[in-house]
Amino acid sequence: MIRLRLTHNTAMVYHLHRAIFGDTAPWERADAHWIMEDTSLEASREIGFCSAIYYPHTWTTTGRSGAFLHRAGILPSHEGMGLQRRMVRVREAWARSQGCEVAVTYTSKDNAPSMANLLKEGYKFWPCWEGYEEREWQFFHKCLSKELSA
């Protein structure tokens, strides 16, 4: 069984971040972190993490409160099981509980599986911010408020 839980144990999140990304991505704190555990094993084992940042006033050009679905990662042993989409949904639920109307996230431009997962979850491509055009990131956004989606 796979369990996803909110945590304040940033040391564990940092450890998972390093195990998954190594030195390829900088560690950054966020407003909320979740740990994903595989409890089907004899001893429960942490297999991934995700994080989100809350922006209460405005989210860049939208003028809406929003959440940035920050970094997420899963150990290679558990990739391909639909876990990223589950991480997206739990962070969206958290964002809505914070009053966020918009969610924004990103993935590297060469990560087609992550892009496909975001599109399946209803995210739309979003133009890069100034200064990011030449970088390797693709941004996505999604309206979380039913009033905005209508």
C-alpha positions in Angstrom: 0.0 0.0 0.0 1.3 3.5 -0.9 0.6 6.2 1.7 1.1 10.0 1.2 1.3 12.1 4.3 1.9 15.7 5.2 5.1 16.1 7.1 7.1 18.8 9.0 10.2 16.6 8.8 12.2 18.7 6.3 15.3 16.6 7.0 13.6 13.5 5.6 12.3 15.5 2.6 15.9 16.8 2.0 17.2 13.2 2.2 14.7 12.0 -0.4 15.4 15.1 -2.6 19.2 14.2 -2.6 18.5 10.5 -3.2 16.2 11.3 -6.2 17.9 14.4 -7.8 21.4 14.3 -6.5 23.1 17.6 -7.3 21.0 18.2 -10.4 18.4 20.3 -8.6 18.8 22.8 -5.7 17.1 22.0 -2.4 14.5 24.7 -1.5 12.1 24.8 1.5 8.4 25.1 0.8 5.3 25.9 2.8 4.1 22.2 2.8 5.9 18.9 2.2 4.5 15.4 1.8 6.3 12.1 2.1 5.2 9.0 0.1 5.7 5.7 1.8 5.4 2.1 0.6 3.8 0.3 3.5 3.4 -3.0 1.7 7.0 -3.9 2.5 8.0 -5.6 5.7 9.4 -2.3 6.9 7.7 0.8 5.7 10.0 2.7 3.3 9.9 6.3 2.1 9.8 6.3 -1.7 9.1 9.9 -2.7 8.1 13.4 -1.7 6.4 16.5 -3.0 6.1 20.1 -1.9 4.0 23.3 -2.5 4.4 27.0 -1.9 1.4 29.3 -1.1 1.1 32.8 -2.7 -1.7 34.5 -0.9 -2.0 37.8 -2.8 -1.4 37.3 -6.4 0.1 34.8 -8.7 2.2 36.6 -11.3 0.0 37.7 -14.3 -3.2 36.0 -13.2 -3.9 38.4 -10.3 -5.2 35.4 -8.3 -4.1 33.7 -5.1 -2.2 30.6 -6.0 0.0 27.7 -5.2 3.2 26.7 -6.8 3.4 22.9 -7.0 7.1 22.8 -6.3 9.4 19.8 -6.6 8.2 16.2 -6.6 10.2 13.1 -7.0 9.8 9.3 -6.8 12.5 6.7 -6.4 13.1 4.8 -9.7 11.9 1.6 -8.0 8.3 3.1 -7.9 8.2 5.1 -11.2 5.4 4.3 -13.6 2.8 3.6 -11.0 0.7 6.8 -11.3 2.2 8.2 -8.1 3.0 11.7 -9.6 -0.6 12.3 -10.4 -1.6 11.4 -6.9 1.0 13.9 -5.6 -0.5 16.6 -7.9 -4.0 15.9 -6.5 -3.0 16.1 -2.9 -1.2 19.4 -3.4 -4.2 20.8 -5.3 -6.5 19.8 -2.3 -4.0 21.6 0.0 -4.0 24.6 -2.3 -7.8 24.8 -2.3 -7.8 24.5 1.5 -5.5 27.6 1.6 -8.0 29.5 -0.6 -5.9 29.3 -3.8 -7.6 29.9 -7.1 -4.7 28.9 -9.4 -2.0 26.3 -9.4 1.3 26.6 -11.3 4.0 23.9 -11.7 6.8 23.0 -14.0 8.8 20.1 -15.4 12.0 19.8 -17.4 11.3 20.0 -21.1 12.7 16.5 -21.7 10.4 14.8 -19.1 7.6 13.7 -21.4 6.0 11.4 -18.8 5.6 14.3 -16.3 4.2 16.5 -19.0 1.7 13.9 -20.0 0.6 13.4 -16.3 0.1 17.2 -15.9 -2.0 17.4 -19.1 -4.1 14.4 -17.9 -4.7 16.3 -14.6 -6.1 19.2 -16.5 -3.0 21.5 -16.6 -2.4 23.7 -19.6 0.9 24.9 -21.0 1.9 28.3 -19.7 4.4 30.7 -21.3 7.7 31.0 -19.4 8.4 33.9 -17.2 10.8 36.5 -18.5 14.3 35.2 -18.2 13.2 31.5 -18.4 12.7 31.3 -22.2 16.1 29.7 -22.8 16.0 27.4 -19.9 15.0 23.8 -19.8 11.7 24.2 -18.0 8.1 24.0 -19.2 5.5 25.7 -17.0 1.9 24.6 -16.6 -1.2 26.2 -14.9 -4.6 25.1 -13.8 -7.6 27.0 -12.4 -8.7 25.5 -9.1 -11.7 27.7 -8.6 -15.0 26.5 -10.3 -15.9 30.2 -10.8 -12.7 30.8 -12.8 -13.0 27.6 -14.8 -16.6 28.4 -16.0 
